[in-house]
Amino acid sequence: MSHNSYWYIGLSLISLTLLAYICYRKNTIRSFLHFLIMVQIAYIIETVIYIYLGSYQYYPKIIKNFAYYDSNIGALTSNMFAVPAAATFLTTFQLGWFWKIVFIGLFAGVEWLFVKLHIYTLYWWRIEYTSLGLPIYFIVSKRIYSDLLQPLKGWLHSLLLFMCTAPFLGTFHIIPIMVFQNRFYHPGWFNDPAHDTTAFAAIYYVFGTLIVITLVKLRWKQGWIKLCMLTASFYILTLVLMNSEILDIRVWWDPYYYVLFPLLIYVISKAISKRLSFGPSQASNNT
């Protein structure tokens, strides 16, 4: 394993330890839902600046076959672990701007260190942009946490349910592609097939999450019908992408996985939906 890998693994472990501490000291479910929402916000930002605008590149040297997939591992370290965990920690413990500035300085320092160690390259992005963007991220984090303190309904319930569900579907979707190269997408947006696949996957998982959320929100008593519709939707989506030659499947188990794993996401999303509807006080009473 390259020395580059240890830096990224170390940052991930520190972030996961911080998340575990938050869940231990605070309300586990509410804190974790807040964390998921902050992950999705980070995913959205990263999709724009990293995937589509080419802001920077990571070099964890964990995936050897495709440099862009390897870079994605670095992006996940930042956006699935480090930044959301920090935001959740600051918000749930109600820490003020002194500690927020401390964390902004820490992230700027880590970014500077990674550049100096040549395990991270900035293109048009600057460390100053990170330092200016994090305060806004932390402000949004505080607002979302206040929303999670009350029962939700209507458009806000749907929005936060989407934000909680999307990280599951997006991560379950892209990780096998990066590790096993079981499928490639060819929309023709980028020359690098791994970059092209990642860019299309960012659209795919959002569309897939909307399908899941729509079925969760439908008030049908026959749950098995919704599960059949969900499976059929992803099966049809797979056929459409294959027939249009956007999807290139490389292993036999791929279609089964991508048609069936949304069923698990549906179950998770349905449980989250109930939690958001109850709010913390009613949820605790029900338990």
Short mmCIF file of the C-alpha atoms (twelve columns), coordinates in Angstrom:
data_MODEL
# 
_entry.id   MODEL 
# 
loop_
_atom_site.group_PDB 
_atom_site.id 
_atom_site.type_symbol 
_atom_site.label_atom_id 
_atom_site.label_alt_id 
_atom_site.label_comp_id 
_atom_site.label_asym_id 
_atom_site.label_seq_id 
_atom_site.Cartn_x 
_atom_site.Cartn_y 
_atom_site.Cartn_z 
_atom_site.pdbx_PDB_model_num 
ATOM 1   C CA . MET A 1   0.000   0.000   0.000   1 
ATOM 2   C CA . SER A 2   1.339   3.442   -0.951  1 
ATOM 3   C CA . HIS A 3   2.097   6.041   1.707   1 
ATOM 4   C CA . ASN A 4   -0.561  8.185   -0.023  1 
ATOM 5   C CA . SER A 5   -3.193  5.695   1.069   1 
ATOM 6   C CA . TYR A 6   -2.361  6.046   4.754   1 
ATOM 7   C CA . TRP A 7   -3.145  9.764   4.740   1 
ATOM 8   C CA . TYR A 8   -6.600  9.214   3.236   1 
ATOM 9   C CA . ILE A 9   -7.340  6.168   5.387   1 
ATOM 10  C CA . GLY A 10  -6.220  8.082   8.472   1 
ATOM 11  C CA . LEU A 11  -8.496  11.026  7.643   1 
ATOM 12  C CA . SER A 12  -11.406 8.641   7.088   1 
ATOM 13  C CA . LEU A 13  -10.820 6.853   10.402  1 
ATOM 14  C CA . ILE A 14  -10.622 10.145  12.302  1 
ATOM 15  C CA . SER A 15  -13.898 11.260  10.699  1 
ATOM 16  C CA . LEU A 16  -15.645 7.962   11.478  1 
ATOM 17  C CA . THR A 17  -14.408 8.125   15.070  1 
ATOM 18  C CA . LEU A 18  -15.831 11.632  15.359  1 
ATOM 19  C CA . LEU A 19  -19.173 10.436  13.942  1 
ATOM 20  C CA . ALA A 20  -19.254 7.507   16.384  1 
ATOM 21  C CA . TYR A 21  -18.596 9.918   19.252  1 
ATOM 22  C CA . ILE A 22  -21.448 12.173  18.108  1 
ATOM 23  C CA . CYS A 23  -23.889 9.265   17.914  1 
ATOM 24  C CA . TYR A 24  -22.777 8.027   21.332  1 
ATOM 25  C CA . ARG A 25  -23.180 11.377  23.075  1 
ATOM 26  C CA . LYS A 26  -26.236 12.685  21.219  1 
ATOM 27  C CA . ASN A 27  -29.459 11.289  19.757  1 
ATOM 28  C CA . THR A 28  -28.124 8.575   17.456  1 
ATOM 29  C CA . ILE A 29  -30.849 8.588   14.804  1 
ATOM 30  C CA . ARG A 30  -31.270 12.349  14.526  1 
ATOM 31  C CA . SER A 31  -27.506 12.927  14.409  1 
ATOM 32  C CA . PHE A 32  -27.063 10.251  11.760  1 
ATOM 33  C CA . LEU A 33  -29.884 11.660  9.621   1 
ATOM 34  C CA . HIS A 34  -28.275 15.082  9.889   1 
ATOM 35  C CA . PHE A 35  -24.968 13.532  8.834   1 
ATOM 36  C CA . LEU A 36  -26.620 11.906  5.787   1 
ATOM 37  C CA . ILE A 37  -28.130 15.206  4.680   1 
ATOM 38  C CA . MET A 38  -24.760 16.944  4.983   1 
ATOM 39  C CA . VAL A 39  -23.194 14.116  2.946   1 
ATOM 40  C CA . GLN A 40  -25.701 14.701  0.163   1 
ATOM 41  C CA . ILE A 41  -25.094 18.456  0.191   1 
ATOM 42  C CA . ALA A 42  -21.368 17.744  -0.112  1 
ATOM 43  C CA . TYR A 43  -22.096 15.280  -2.946  1 
ATOM 44  C CA . ILE A 44  -24.045 17.946  -4.837  1 
ATOM 45  C CA . ILE A 45  -21.237 20.485  -4.459  1 
ATOM 46  C CA . GLU A 46  -18.614 17.940  -5.473  1 
ATOM 47  C CA . THR A 47  -20.641 16.845  -8.491  1 
ATOM 48  C CA . VAL A 48  -20.576 20.399  -9.837  1 
ATOM 49  C CA . ILE A 49  -17.049 21.537  -9.025  1 
ATOM 50  C CA . TYR A 50  -15.123 18.237  -9.094  1 
ATOM 51  C CA . ILE A 51  -16.880 16.009  -11.632 1 
ATOM 52  C CA . TYR A 52  -18.200 18.522  -14.157 1 
ATOM 53  C CA . LEU A 53  -15.831 21.490  -13.687 1 
ATOM 54  C CA . GLY A 54  -12.593 19.617  -12.902 1 
ATOM 55  C CA . SER A 55  -11.575 21.586  -9.815  1 
ATOM 56  C CA . TYR A 56  -8.962  19.205  -8.418  1 
ATOM 57  C CA . GLN A 57  -7.706  15.619  -8.327  1 
ATOM 58  C CA . TYR A 58  -6.866  13.257  -5.484  1 
ATOM 59  C CA . TYR A 59  -4.097  10.605  -5.444  1 
ATOM 60  C CA . PRO A 60  -4.831  8.070   -2.680  1 
ATOM 61  C CA . LYS A 61  -3.353  5.272   -4.828  1 
ATOM 62  C CA . ILE A 62  -5.903  2.722   -3.680  1 
ATOM 63  C CA . ILE A 63  -7.415  1.868   -7.085  1 
ATOM 64  C CA . LYS A 64  -4.688  1.172   -9.639  1 
ATOM 65  C CA . ASN A 65  -6.541  0.532   -12.907 1 
ATOM 66  C CA . PHE A 66  -8.257  3.890   -13.350 1 
ATOM 67  C CA . ALA A 67  -6.792  7.136   -12.035 1 
ATOM 68  C CA . TYR A 68  -10.162 8.876   -11.975 1 
ATOM 69  C CA . TYR A 69  -11.752 6.145   -9.858  1 
ATOM 70  C CA . ASP A 70  -8.766  6.438   -7.531  1 
ATOM 71  C CA . SER A 71  -9.410  10.175  -7.330  1 
ATOM 72  C CA . ASN A 72  -13.048 9.419   -6.493  1 
ATOM 73  C CA . ILE A 73  -11.861 7.574   -3.382  1 
ATOM 74  C CA . GLY A 74  -10.221 10.790  -2.229  1 
ATOM 75  C CA . ALA A 75  -13.403 12.716  -2.991  1 
ATOM 76  C CA . LEU A 76  -15.414 10.253  -0.896  1 
ATOM 77  C CA . THR A 77  -12.952 10.646  1.989   1 
ATOM 78  C CA . SER A 78  -13.683 14.349  2.022   1 
ATOM 79  C CA . ASN A 79  -17.375 14.430  1.176   1 
ATOM 80  C CA . MET A 80  -18.698 11.207  2.698   1 
ATOM 81  C CA . PHE A 81  -16.674 11.382  5.909   1 
ATOM 82  C CA . ALA A 82  -14.595 14.419  6.865   1 
ATOM 83  C CA . VAL A 83  -16.651 17.511  6.015   1 
ATOM 84  C CA . PRO A 84  -20.115 16.109  6.956   1 
ATOM 85  C CA . ALA A 85  -18.788 14.663  10.221  1 
ATOM 86  C CA . ALA A 86  -17.273 18.010  11.178  1 
ATOM 87  C CA . ALA A 87  -20.500 19.873  10.359  1 
ATOM 88  C CA . THR A 88  -22.568 17.395  12.381  1 
ATOM 89  C CA . PHE A 89  -20.182 17.665  15.328  1 
ATOM 90  C CA . LEU A 90  -20.275 21.474  15.366  1 
ATOM 91  C CA . THR A 91  -24.065 21.557  15.005  1 
ATOM 92  C CA . THR A 92  -25.142 18.843  17.419  1 
ATOM 93  C CA . PHE A 93  -22.875 20.167  20.173  1 
ATOM 94  C CA . GLN A 94  -24.002 23.735  19.403  1 
ATOM 95  C CA . LEU A 95  -20.454 25.027  19.133  1 
ATOM 96  C CA . GLY A 96  -19.979 28.680  18.228  1 
ATOM 97  C CA . TRP A 97  -17.944 30.470  15.612  1 
ATOM 98  C CA . PHE A 98  -14.669 30.089  17.499  1 
ATOM 99  C CA . TRP A 99  -14.792 26.323  16.966  1 
ATOM 100 C CA . LYS A 100 -16.122 26.716  13.445  1 
ATOM 101 C CA . ILE A 101 -13.130 28.894  12.589  1 
ATOM 102 C CA . VAL A 102 -10.871 26.278  14.189  1 
ATOM 103 C CA . PHE A 103 -12.326 23.562  11.946  1 
ATOM 104 C CA . ILE A 104 -12.110 25.801  8.878   1 
ATOM 105 C CA . GLY A 105 -8.446  26.304  9.689   1 
ATOM 106 C CA . LEU A 106 -7.963  22.555  10.128  1 
ATOM 107 C CA . PHE A 107 -9.510  21.791  6.735   1 
ATOM 108 C CA . ALA A 108 -7.446  24.510  5.075   1 
ATOM 109 C CA . GLY A 109 -4.359  23.083  6.755   1 
ATOM 110 C CA . VAL A 110 -5.132  19.520  5.636   1 
ATOM 111 C CA . GLU A 111 -5.761  20.721  2.091   1 
ATOM 112 C CA . TRP A 112 -2.458  22.652  2.099   1 
ATOM 113 C CA . LEU A 113 -0.607  19.641  3.535   1 
ATOM 114 C CA . PHE A 114 -2.052  17.253  0.941   1 
ATOM 115 C CA . VAL A 115 -0.946  19.611  -1.838  1 
ATOM 116 C CA . LYS A 116 2.572   19.805  -0.390  1 
ATOM 117 C CA . LEU A 117 2.699   16.012  -0.087  1 
ATOM 118 C CA . HIS A 118 1.708   15.756  -3.789  1 
ATOM 119 C CA . ILE A 119 -1.281  13.558  -2.952  1 
ATOM 120 C CA . TYR A 120 -3.773  16.206  -4.058  1 
ATOM 121 C CA . THR A 121 -3.615  18.647  -6.990  1 
ATOM 122 C CA . LEU A 122 -5.526  21.896  -7.329  1 
ATOM 123 C CA . TYR A 123 -6.489  23.058  -10.820 1 
ATOM 124 C CA . TRP A 124 -8.655  26.182  -10.797 1 
ATOM 125 C CA . TRP A 125 -9.796  25.592  -7.196  1 
ATOM 126 C CA . ARG A 126 -8.061  27.422  -4.330  1 
ATOM 127 C CA . ILE A 127 -7.803  26.734  -0.608  1 
ATOM 128 C CA . GLU A 128 -9.383  30.138  -0.050  1 
ATOM 129 C CA . TYR A 129 -12.548 28.899  -1.770  1 
ATOM 130 C CA . THR A 130 -12.783 26.079  0.757   1 
ATOM 131 C CA . SER A 131 -12.334 28.516  3.635   1 
ATOM 132 C CA . LEU A 132 -15.065 30.798  2.261   1 
ATOM 133 C CA . GLY A 133 -17.473 27.964  1.451   1 
ATOM 134 C CA . LEU A 134 -17.327 26.119  4.773   1 
ATOM 135 C CA . PRO A 135 -19.019 28.896  6.811   1 
ATOM 136 C CA . ILE A 136 -22.023 28.711  4.479   1 
ATOM 137 C CA . TYR A 137 -22.013 24.922  4.780   1 
ATOM 138 C CA . PHE A 138 -21.990 25.186  8.584   1 
ATOM 139 C CA . ILE A 139 -24.852 27.713  8.570   1 
ATOM 140 C CA . VAL A 140 -26.938 25.366  6.398   1 
ATOM 141 C CA . SER A 141 -26.021 22.530  8.757   1 
ATOM 142 C CA . LYS A 142 -27.462 24.425  11.734  1 
ATOM 143 C CA . ARG A 143 -30.703 25.203  9.875   1 
ATOM 144 C CA . ILE A 144 -31.199 21.581  8.849   1 
ATOM 145 C CA . TYR A 145 -30.663 20.366  12.406  1 
ATOM 146 C CA . SER A 146 -33.376 22.704  13.641  1 
ATOM 147 C CA . ASP A 147 -35.736 21.219  11.037  1 
ATOM 148 C CA . LEU A 148 -34.971 17.722  12.295  1 
ATOM 149 C CA . LEU A 149 -36.101 18.720  15.778  1 
ATOM 150 C CA . GLN A 150 -39.742 18.810  14.721  1 
ATOM 151 C CA . PRO A 151 -42.191 16.531  12.850  1 
ATOM 152 C CA . LEU A 152 -41.980 17.168  9.121   1 
ATOM 153 C CA . LYS A 153 -44.570 17.044  6.380   1 
ATOM 154 C CA . GLY A 154 -45.178 18.349  2.886   1 
ATOM 155 C CA . TRP A 155 -42.354 19.537  0.639   1 
ATOM 156 C CA . LEU A 156 -39.817 19.815  3.480   1 
ATOM 157 C CA . HIS A 157 -40.411 16.183  4.446   1 
ATOM 158 C CA . SER A 158 -39.949 15.133  0.814   1 
ATOM 159 C CA . LEU A 159 -36.798 17.221  0.394   1 
ATOM 160 C CA . LEU A 160 -35.083 15.963  3.538   1 
ATOM 161 C CA . LEU A 161 -36.187 12.399  2.795   1 
ATOM 162 C CA . PHE A 162 -34.496 12.720  -0.595  1 
ATOM 163 C CA . MET A 163 -31.361 14.155  1.033   1 
ATOM 164 C CA . CYS A 164 -31.236 11.261  3.522   1 
ATOM 165 C CA . THR A 165 -31.887 8.562   0.912   1 
ATOM 166 C CA . ALA A 166 -29.666 9.761   -1.934  1 
ATOM 167 C CA . PRO A 167 -26.308 9.085   -0.201  1 
ATOM 168 C CA . PHE A 168 -27.267 5.425   0.235   1 
ATOM 169 C CA . LEU A 169 -28.301 4.923   -3.383  1 
ATOM 170 C CA . GLY A 170 -25.432 7.003   -4.755  1 
ATOM 171 C CA . THR A 171 -22.753 5.249   -2.705  1 
ATOM 172 C CA . PHE A 172 -24.137 1.728   -3.275  1 
ATOM 173 C CA . HIS A 173 -24.226 2.575   -6.968  1 
ATOM 174 C CA . ILE A 174 -20.729 3.946   -7.538  1 
ATOM 175 C CA . ILE A 175 -18.565 1.874   -5.155  1 
ATOM 176 C CA . PRO A 176 -18.883 -1.460  -7.064  1 
ATOM 177 C CA . ILE A 177 -18.179 0.361   -10.335 1 
ATOM 178 C CA . MET A 178 -14.954 1.834   -8.963  1 
ATOM 179 C CA . VAL A 179 -13.757 -1.367  -7.297  1 
ATOM 180 C CA . PHE A 180 -14.871 -4.041  -9.786  1 
ATOM 181 C CA . GLN A 181 -15.362 -2.046  -13.028 1 
ATOM 182 C CA . ASN A 182 -18.530 -4.085  -13.524 1 
ATOM 183 C CA . ARG A 183 -20.153 -1.461  -15.747 1 
ATOM 184 C CA . PHE A 184 -19.286 1.655   -17.701 1 
ATOM 185 C CA . TYR A 185 -21.491 4.502   -18.863 1 
ATOM 186 C CA . HIS A 186 -20.726 6.149   -22.213 1 
ATOM 187 C CA . PRO A 187 -22.721 9.374   -22.518 1 
ATOM 188 C CA . GLY A 188 -19.785 10.889  -24.411 1 
ATOM 189 C CA . TRP A 189 -19.253 13.840  -22.094 1 
ATOM 190 C CA . PHE A 190 -15.586 13.155  -21.240 1 
ATOM 191 C CA . ASN A 191 -12.740 11.315  -22.980 1 
ATOM 192 C CA . ASP A 192 -11.743 9.326   -19.894 1 
ATOM 193 C CA . PRO A 193 -14.204 6.385   -19.582 1 
ATOM 194 C CA . ALA A 194 -13.959 6.461   -15.766 1 
ATOM 195 C CA . HIS A 195 -14.718 10.198  -15.722 1 
ATOM 196 C CA . ASP A 196 -17.551 9.692   -18.210 1 
ATOM 197 C CA . THR A 197 -18.984 6.903   -16.048 1 
ATOM 198 C CA . THR A 198 -18.726 8.932   -12.847 1 
ATOM 199 C CA . ALA A 199 -20.439 11.932  -14.457 1 
ATOM 200 C CA . PHE A 200 -23.371 9.864   -15.694 1 
ATOM 201 C CA . ALA A 201 -23.586 7.948   -12.404 1 
ATOM 202 C CA . ALA A 202 -24.137 11.289  -10.651 1 
ATOM 203 C CA . ILE A 203 -27.266 11.784  -12.760 1 
ATOM 204 C CA . TYR A 204 -28.363 8.148   -12.480 1 
ATOM 205 C CA . TYR A 205 -28.422 8.042   -8.692  1 
ATOM 206 C CA . VAL A 206 -30.431 11.264  -8.415  1 
ATOM 207 C CA . PHE A 207 -33.010 9.921   -10.877 1 
ATOM 208 C CA . GLY A 208 -33.053 6.564   -9.070  1 
ATOM 209 C CA . THR A 209 -33.567 8.250   -5.707  1 
ATOM 210 C CA . LEU A 210 -36.536 10.187  -7.102  1 
ATOM 211 C CA . ILE A 211 -38.105 6.876   -8.141  1 
ATOM 212 C CA . VAL A 212 -37.599 5.443   -4.644  1 
ATOM 213 C CA . ILE A 213 -38.937 8.563   -2.897  1 
ATOM 214 C CA . THR A 214 -41.994 8.705   -5.158  1 
ATOM 215 C CA . LEU A 215 -42.931 5.136   -4.274  1 
ATOM 216 C CA . VAL A 216 -42.274 5.682   -0.568  1 
ATOM 217 C CA . LYS A 217 -44.573 8.709   -0.583  1 
ATOM 218 C CA . LEU A 218 -47.419 6.886   -2.359  1 
ATOM 219 C CA . ARG A 219 -50.057 5.947   0.202   1 
ATOM 220 C CA . TRP A 220 -50.834 2.458   -1.048  1 
ATOM 221 C CA . LYS A 221 -51.585 -0.261  1.444   1 
ATOM 222 C CA . GLN A 222 -50.315 -2.972  -0.917  1 
ATOM 223 C CA . GLY A 223 -46.595 -2.547  -0.337  1 
ATOM 224 C CA . TRP A 224 -45.723 -5.476  -2.567  1 
ATOM 225 C CA . ILE A 225 -47.098 -3.579  -5.584  1 
ATOM 226 C CA . LYS A 226 -44.687 -0.724  -4.914  1 
ATOM 227 C CA . LEU A 227 -41.793 -3.174  -4.617  1 
ATOM 228 C CA . CYS A 228 -42.752 -4.727  -7.951  1 
ATOM 229 C CA . MET A 229 -42.972 -1.266  -9.523  1 
ATOM 230 C CA . LEU A 230 -39.560 -0.364  -8.107  1 
ATOM 231 C CA . THR A 231 -37.937 -3.506  -9.505  1 
ATOM 232 C CA . ALA A 232 -39.635 -3.019  -12.861 1 
ATOM 233 C CA . SER A 233 -38.511 0.624   -13.011 1 
ATOM 234 C CA . PHE A 234 -34.842 -0.188  -12.557 1 
ATOM 235 C CA . TYR A 235 -35.106 -3.168  -14.916 1 
ATOM 236 C CA . ILE A 236 -36.609 -0.961  -17.633 1 
ATOM 237 C CA . LEU A 237 -33.984 1.717   -16.945 1 
ATOM 238 C CA . THR A 238 -31.244 -0.882  -17.410 1 
ATOM 239 C CA . LEU A 239 -32.745 -2.057  -20.716 1 
ATOM 240 C CA . VAL A 240 -33.117 1.498   -22.015 1 
ATOM 241 C CA . LEU A 241 -29.510 2.372   -21.181 1 
ATOM 242 C CA . MET A 242 -28.237 -0.855  -22.755 1 
ATOM 243 C CA . ASN A 243 -30.269 -0.421  -25.943 1 
ATOM 244 C CA . SER A 244 -29.109 3.179   -26.277 1 
ATOM 245 C CA . GLU A 245 -25.502 1.925   -25.894 1 
ATOM 246 C CA . ILE A 246 -24.891 4.201   -22.914 1 
ATOM 247 C CA . LEU A 247 -24.538 1.263   -20.546 1 
ATOM 248 C CA . ASP A 248 -21.778 -1.313  -21.028 1 
ATOM 249 C CA . ILE A 249 -22.094 -4.249  -18.617 1 
ATOM 250 C CA . ARG A 250 -18.911 -6.254  -17.968 1 
ATOM 251 C CA . VAL A 251 -19.920 -8.962  -15.439 1 
ATOM 252 C CA . TRP A 252 -22.861 -11.348 -15.163 1 
ATOM 253 C CA . TRP A 253 -24.064 -10.223 -11.717 1 
ATOM 254 C CA . ASP A 254 -24.289 -6.537  -12.579 1 
ATOM 255 C CA . PRO A 255 -27.943 -6.401  -13.791 1 
ATOM 256 C CA . TYR A 256 -29.149 -8.395  -10.781 1 
ATOM 257 C CA . TYR A 257 -27.370 -6.105  -8.343  1 
ATOM 258 C CA . TYR A 258 -28.562 -2.826  -9.876  1 
ATOM 259 C CA . VAL A 259 -32.144 -4.004  -10.243 1 
ATOM 260 C CA . LEU A 260 -32.409 -5.491  -6.743  1 
ATOM 261 C CA . PHE A 261 -30.356 -3.287  -4.405  1 
ATOM 262 C CA . PRO A 262 -32.877 -0.389  -4.702  1 
ATOM 263 C CA . LEU A 263 -35.260 -2.643  -2.751  1 
ATOM 264 C CA . LEU A 264 -32.965 -2.287  0.253   1 
ATOM 265 C CA . ILE A 265 -32.785 1.467   -0.299  1 
ATOM 266 C CA . TYR A 266 -36.603 1.569   -0.367  1 
ATOM 267 C CA . VAL A 267 -36.793 -0.188  3.016   1 
ATOM 268 C CA . ILE A 268 -34.239 2.230   4.489   1 
ATOM 269 C CA . SER A 269 -36.004 5.246   2.979   1 
ATOM 270 C CA . LYS A 270 -39.388 4.125   4.305   1 
ATOM 271 C CA . ALA A 271 -37.978 3.880   7.838   1 
ATOM 272 C CA . ILE A 272 -36.400 7.322   7.508   1 
ATOM 273 C CA . SER A 273 -39.689 8.726   6.222   1 
ATOM 274 C CA . LYS A 274 -41.510 7.554   9.358   1 
ATOM 275 C CA . ARG A 275 -38.804 9.008   11.586  1 
ATOM 276 C CA . LEU A 276 -38.998 12.390  9.863   1 
ATOM 277 C CA . SER A 277 -42.794 12.383  10.146  1 
ATOM 278 C CA . PHE A 278 -42.796 11.522  13.856  1 
ATOM 279 C CA . GLY A 279 -40.123 13.931  14.966  1 
ATOM 280 C CA . PRO A 280 -37.775 13.172  17.900  1 
ATOM 281 C CA . SER A 281 -40.337 13.404  20.716  1 
ATOM 282 C CA . GLN A 282 -42.971 11.123  19.170  1 
ATOM 283 C CA . ALA A 283 -40.324 8.691   17.957  1 
ATOM 284 C CA . SER A 284 -38.947 8.362   21.462  1 
ATOM 285 C CA . ASN A 285 -42.439 7.869   22.888  1 
ATOM 286 C CA . ASN A 286 -43.134 5.104   20.382  1 
ATOM 287 C CA . THR A 287 -40.030 3.289   21.453  1 
# 
